[in-house]
Amino acid sequence: MVMKSSDSYPKLQQIVNRDFDLVVGFHRQGKFQNRVGGRIDKSIRKSVADRINEDTGSSAKASTLGTDKMVSEKYLTDSRWRTLHLECRPRICDYESSRSGIVDAVFDVASVDVL
């Protein structure tokens, strides 16, 4: 499959055909709140948002972001319902301890509820 967003993520084209069980994309954005979207079930998005709130103290909510047909995560799995798209505040992306917290939150929920 030729990925349309390869201009934005040039190295992603190299792994498009690997077909991952779950694809998680972390994106830095300047909004007030972290948002958890993707095509995965809303209950999973809500669980991840709740864990981010608990683990990092940074506000997060479930969202419909990352459901567009052009979103980069969808090119890495055959199951269009196995993508999680996170839009993270600079506070989360810029500091290692916060990044670890959000990654741990996603892993903890995914390892129990998804994988």
C-alpha positions in Angstrom: 0.0 0.0 0.0 1.3 3.4 -0.9 1.0 5.7 2.1 -0.2 9.2 1.3 1.3 10.9 4.4 4.9 9.8 3.5 5.9 13.4 2.9 5.2 14.1 6.6 6.7 10.8 7.9 9.3 9.7 5.2 10.6 6.7 7.2 7.1 5.3 7.8 6.9 3.9 4.3 9.6 1.4 5.2 7.4 -0.4 7.7 3.9 0.0 6.1 3.6 -3.7 5.2 4.5 -5.1 8.6 0.8 -5.3 9.8 1.1 -4.6 13.5 -1.6 -5.8 16.0 -1.9 -2.4 17.5 -0.6 0.9 16.2 -0.2 3.9 18.6 0.8 7.3 17.3 2.0 10.1 19.7 1.6 13.6 18.3 2.7 16.8 19.9 0.2 19.6 19.8 -0.3 22.9 21.6 -3.8 22.4 22.9 -4.8 22.7 26.6 -5.8 19.0 27.0 -4.3 15.7 25.9 -6.7 13.9 23.5 -6.9 10.1 22.9 -8.5 9.1 19.6 -8.1 6.6 16.9 -10.3 3.9 15.5 -10.1 1.7 18.5 -13.2 1.2 20.7 -14.3 4.2 22.6 -14.0 2.3 25.9 -10.3 1.8 25.3 -9.8 5.4 24.4 -11.6 6.4 27.6 -9.5 4.0 29.7 -6.3 5.4 28.3 -7.4 9.0 28.9 -8.3 8.1 32.5 -4.9 6.4 33.1 -3.1 9.5 31.6 -5.0 11.7 34.1 -4.1 9.4 37.0 -0.5 8.7 36.0 0.6 12.1 34.8 -1.8 14.6 36.4 -2.3 16.0 33.0 -5.8 16.4 31.7 -6.9 13.9 29.0 -10.1 13.0 27.3 -11.3 10.4 24.8 -11.8 11.9 21.3 -12.6 11.1 17.7 -9.3 12.4 16.5 -7.3 10.1 14.3 -10.2 8.5 12.6 -9.6 10.2 9.2 -8.8 7.8 6.4 -5.5 9.6 5.8 -4.1 9.3 9.4 -0.7 7.6 9.4 -1.5 4.9 12.0 -4.0 3.2 9.7 -1.3 2.3 7.2 0.4 0.0 9.7 -2.3 -2.5 10.4 -4.8 -4.4 8.3 -7.4 -4.0 11.1 -8.6 -0.4 10.8 -10.0 -0.7 14.4 -6.6 -1.3 16.0 -5.2 2.2 16.0 -4.8 4.6 18.9 -4.0 8.3 18.1 -2.8 10.5 20.9 -2.5 14.3 20.7 -0.3 15.3 23.5 0.4 18.7 25.2 3.9 20.1 25.1 4.2 19.3 28.8 3.8 15.6 28.0 6.1 15.5 25.0 8.9 17.7 26.2 9.7 16.1 29.5 11.0 12.6 29.8 9.2 11.8 33.0 5.8 12.9 31.5 6.5 10.9 28.3 7.2 7.8 30.3 4.0 8.3 32.2 1.9 8.5 29.1 3.6 5.5 27.4 3.1 3.5 30.6 -0.6 4.5 30.7 -1.1 3.3 27.1 0.9 0.1 27.6 -1.0 -0.8 30.8 -4.4 -0.4 29.2 -3.4 -2.0 25.9 -1.7 -5.0 27.5 -4.9 -5.9 29.5 -7.7 -4.7 27.2 -6.4 -5.0 23.7 -3.4 -7.4 23.3 
